[in-house]
Amino acid sequence: MKRIACTAAIILLVTSTLFAASLTANEIMSKVLDTQKSDSAALDVKLILVETNGTQRERRIQMLSKTVGDDTSTITVFLSPESVRNTRFLSKEVNGQTEQYIYLPALKRVKRIASSEEGGSFMGSDFSYADMAATTYDTDEATHTLISDDATSYTIQSIPNAKKVYGKSIVKVDKSTFLPLRVEFYDLDGKTLLKTLVTEAQDYVDGRPIAKIMVMTTVATGHATRLEIVQARYDMAISDNYFTQKFLETGR
């Protein structure tokens, strides 16, 4: 009986390995996106800015997102410190096109983020406005190529069809969860490494794998931003009113 059980285990292992190896780059990236997809999400997040001398500044934010069809809207509200409290950022997809707006309480007005500003720093962090919309590409937004494959991960190169902020990204994907373990972002020349995003901790929420702690580092300066999900809820009812100009301006 032990020999039969052992043989069955070997067959199962070989079969699963063959299945994993048979996935194409597009299929892998589809699984990455599917793993992170939800109808809605509510996140309590710590955003820690890490200076090159080791000094840290913590910001606390709440994020709400909602997906209808293929379009996702996200509202980000800064809770602390006082210097950025009540700053609100809205990112909306409308027919596949992203619109972004930010409300700055000091100016008491809403500013639309122009396409030329998408590569700019989001609130002094190492995340750009473009990063706040997405860090991976859909299969119809880029050419994906499987460049390596080991026992625990895939490595995919993605070259976007429309090169706006990055010319190329390389993502290492966990085979067990299909979460990105490391993403490298390259300049429009496709050669100069600009930033790295590393997942330092994974967790599960209601059976869903999530990247709990991620660190984005700017290569040229060494400045880093640590993003930690303190609490997360998914697929609950969220009012459309949060994703409006009125809420952006008033917070209600």
C-alpha positions as CSV (number, residue, x, y, z in Angstrom):
1,M,0.0,0.0,0.0
2,K,2.9,2.4,0.8
3,R,4.4,1.7,-2.6
4,I,1.0,2.4,-4.3
5,A,0.6,5.7,-2.4
6,C,4.2,6.7,-3.2
7,T,3.6,6.0,-6.9
8,A,0.4,8.0,-6.9
9,A,2.2,10.9,-5.2
10,I,4.9,10.9,-7.9
11,I,2.4,10.8,-10.7
12,L,0.5,13.7,-9.1
13,L,3.7,15.7,-8.8
14,V,4.8,15.0,-12.3
15,T,1.4,15.8,-13.7
16,S,1.2,19.2,-11.8
17,T,4.7,20.1,-12.9
18,L,3.8,19.4,-16.5
19,F,0.7,21.4,-16.2
20,A,2.6,24.3,-14.7
21,A,5.2,24.2,-17.5
22,S,2.5,24.2,-20.2
23,L,1.2,27.7,-19.2
24,T,1.9,30.4,-21.7
25,A,3.1,33.9,-20.7
26,N,-0.4,35.3,-21.5
27,E,-2.1,32.6,-19.4
28,I,0.2,33.3,-16.5
29,M,-0.5,37.0,-16.6
30,S,-4.2,36.4,-16.8
31,K,-3.9,34.3,-13.6
32,V,-2.0,37.1,-12.0
33,L,-4.7,39.6,-12.8
34,D,-7.5,37.2,-11.9
35,T,-5.9,36.6,-8.4
36,Q,-5.9,40.3,-7.7
37,K,-9.4,41.0,-9.2
38,S,-12.4,41.7,-7.0
39,D,-15.8,43.3,-7.4
40,S,-14.9,45.7,-4.6
41,A,-12.2,46.2,-1.9
42,A,-11.7,48.3,1.2
43,L,-8.1,48.6,2.4
44,D,-6.5,50.2,5.5
45,V,-3.0,50.9,4.5
46,K,0.3,52.1,6.0
47,L,2.5,54.0,3.6
48,I,6.0,54.5,5.0
49,L,8.5,56.7,3.1
50,V,12.0,55.5,3.8
51,E,14.8,58.2,3.2
52,T,18.2,57.2,2.1
53,N,19.6,58.0,5.6
54,G,17.0,55.6,7.1
55,T,14.6,58.2,8.3
56,Q,11.0,57.1,8.0
57,R,7.7,59.0,7.7
58,E,4.5,57.1,8.1
59,R,1.2,57.9,6.3
60,R,-2.1,56.2,7.0
61,I,-4.6,55.9,4.1
62,Q,-7.8,54.2,3.3
63,M,-8.6,52.9,-0.2
64,L,-11.9,51.9,-1.7
65,S,-12.3,50.3,-5.1
66,K,-15.1,49.0,-7.2
67,T,-15.2,47.2,-10.6
68,V,-18.1,47.4,-12.9
69,G,-17.6,45.4,-16.1
70,D,-14.0,46.0,-17.1
71,D,-13.7,49.4,-15.5
72,T,-12.3,49.9,-12.0
73,S,-12.6,53.1,-9.8
74,T,-10.5,53.7,-6.8
75,I,-10.7,56.4,-4.1
76,T,-7.7,57.0,-1.8
77,V,-8.1,59.1,1.4
78,F,-5.2,60.2,3.5
79,L,-6.0,60.1,7.2
80,S,-2.6,61.1,8.7
81,P,-0.3,62.9,9.4
82,E,-2.0,66.3,9.7
83,S,0.0,67.8,6.8
84,V,-1.7,65.5,4.3
85,R,-4.9,64.7,6.1
86,N,-8.0,64.8,3.9
87,T,-6.0,64.7,0.7
88,R,-8.1,62.6,-1.7
89,F,-7.2,60.8,-4.9
90,L,-9.6,59.4,-7.4
91,S,-8.7,57.1,-10.3
92,K,-11.4,56.0,-12.7
93,E,-11.5,53.8,-15.7
94,V,-14.0,55.0,-18.3
95,N,-14.3,52.7,-21.3
96,G,-10.8,51.5,-20.7
97,Q,-9.3,54.9,-20.3
98,T,-8.0,56.1,-16.9
99,E,-8.9,59.5,-15.5
100,Q,-7.2,60.7,-12.3
101,Y,-7.9,63.6,-10.0
102,I,-6.5,64.8,-6.7
103,Y,-8.0,67.1,-4.1
104,L,-5.5,69.1,-2.1
105,P,-7.0,70.6,1.1
106,A,-4.4,73.3,1.3
107,L,-5.6,74.6,-2.1
108,K,-9.2,73.6,-1.6
109,R,-9.5,72.5,-5.2
110,V,-9.5,69.4,-7.4
111,K,-6.7,69.0,-9.9
112,R,-6.9,66.6,-12.8
113,I,-3.7,64.6,-13.4
114,A,-2.6,65.1,-17.0
115,S,-1.3,62.2,-19.0
116,S,2.1,64.0,-19.0
117,E,2.1,63.8,-15.2
118,E,1.4,60.0,-14.9
119,G,5.1,59.3,-14.2
120,G,5.3,61.8,-11.4
121,S,5.6,60.9,-7.7
122,F,2.3,60.2,-5.9
123,M,2.3,62.3,-2.7
124,G,6.1,62.1,-2.3
125,S,6.2,58.3,-2.5
126,D,8.1,56.1,-4.9
127,F,4.8,55.1,-6.5
128,S,3.8,57.1,-9.6
129,Y,0.3,58.1,-10.5
130,A,0.5,55.4,-13.2
131,D,1.5,52.8,-10.5
132,M,-1.7,53.7,-8.6
133,A,-3.7,52.6,-11.5
134,A,-1.9,49.3,-12.1
135,T,1.4,47.5,-11.8
136,T,0.7,44.7,-14.3
137,Y,-0.6,44.7,-17.8
138,D,-3.7,42.9,-19.3
139,T,-3.0,40.5,-22.1
140,D,-4.3,42.9,-24.7
141,E,-2.2,45.8,-23.3
142,A,1.3,44.3,-23.7
143,T,3.3,41.6,-25.3
144,H,4.2,39.1,-22.6
145,T,7.1,36.7,-22.9
146,L,8.1,33.9,-20.5
147,I,11.8,34.3,-20.0
148,S,12.5,31.8,-17.2
149,D,10.7,29.2,-15.2
150,D,11.9,27.4,-12.1
151,A,10.4,25.2,-9.4
152,T,8.6,28.0,-7.6
153,S,8.2,30.9,-10.0
154,Y,7.8,32.2,-13.5
155,T,9.6,35.3,-14.8
156,I,7.6,37.3,-17.4
157,Q,8.8,40.2,-19.6
158,S,6.0,42.6,-20.6
159,I,6.4,45.3,-23.3
160,P,3.4,47.6,-23.3
161,N,1.7,48.4,-26.6
162,A,1.4,52.1,-25.6
163,K,4.7,53.2,-23.9
164,K,3.7,56.1,-21.6
165,V,5.7,55.8,-18.4
166,Y,7.6,52.5,-18.7
167,G,9.1,50.8,-21.8
168,K,9.3,47.4,-20.2
169,S,8.6,45.5,-17.0
170,I,9.8,42.2,-15.7
171,V,7.7,40.4,-13.1
172,K,8.6,37.3,-11.1
173,V,5.4,35.4,-10.3
174,D,4.8,33.0,-7.4
175,K,3.6,29.6,-8.9
176,S,1.6,28.7,-5.8
177,T,-0.4,32.0,-5.4
178,F,0.2,33.8,-8.8
179,L,1.1,36.9,-6.9
180,P,4.0,39.1,-8.1
181,L,7.1,38.5,-6.0
182,R,9.2,41.2,-7.7
183,V,8.5,43.7,-10.5
184,E,11.3,45.6,-12.3
185,F,10.2,48.8,-14.1
186,Y,12.3,50.0,-17.0
187,D,12.5,53.4,-18.7
188,L,11.1,54.0,-22.1
189,D,14.4,52.9,-23.7
190,G,13.6,49.4,-22.2
191,K,17.2,49.2,-20.8
192,T,17.4,51.5,-17.8
193,L,16.0,50.1,-14.6
194,L,14.0,52.8,-12.8
195,K,12.3,51.0,-9.9
196,T,11.7,47.7,-8.2
197,L,8.6,46.5,-6.4
198,V,9.3,43.6,-4.0
199,T,6.6,41.6,-2.1
200,E,8.1,41.1,1.4
201,A,5.1,39.3,2.9
202,Q,2.0,37.4,1.6
203,D,-1.2,36.7,3.5
204,Y,-4.7,35.3,2.9
205,V,-8.0,37.1,3.4
206,D,-11.1,34.9,3.1
207,G,-9.0,32.4,1.2
208,R,-7.7,35.0,-1.2
209,P,-3.9,35.4,-1.4
210,I,-2.8,39.1,-1.1
211,A,0.6,40.9,-1.1
212,K,0.5,42.2,2.5
213,I,3.8,44.1,2.4
214,M,5.4,45.6,-0.7
215,V,8.4,47.9,-1.0
216,M,8.9,50.1,-4.1
217,T,12.5,51.4,-4.5
218,T,13.8,54.1,-6.8
219,V,17.1,52.8,-8.1
220,A,18.8,56.1,-8.9
221,T,18.2,57.5,-5.3
222,G,17.7,54.5,-3.1
223,H,14.6,56.1,-1.7
224,A,11.9,53.5,-0.9
225,T,8.2,53.3,0.0
226,R,6.9,50.5,2.1
227,L,3.2,49.7,1.6
228,E,1.6,47.5,4.3
229,I,-2.0,46.4,4.1
230,V,-3.2,46.5,7.8
231,Q,-6.8,45.3,7.1
232,A,-8.6,44.2,3.9
233,R,-12.1,43.4,2.9
234,Y,-13.3,42.2,-0.5
235,D,-16.5,41.9,-2.5
236,M,-18.8,43.9,-0.2
237,A,-21.4,46.5,-1.3
238,I,-19.8,50.0,-1.9
239,S,-21.8,53.0,-2.9
240,D,-21.0,54.6,-6.3
241,N,-21.1,58.0,-4.5
242,Y,-17.5,57.5,-3.2
243,F,-16.2,57.7,-6.8
244,T,-17.5,61.1,-7.6
245,Q,-16.2,64.7,-7.9
246,K,-18.6,65.6,-5.0
247,F,-16.9,63.1,-2.6
248,L,-13.5,64.1,-3.9
249,E,-14.2,67.7,-3.0
250,T,-16.2,67.3,0.3
251,G,-15.3,63.8,1.7
252,R,-19.0,63.0,2.0
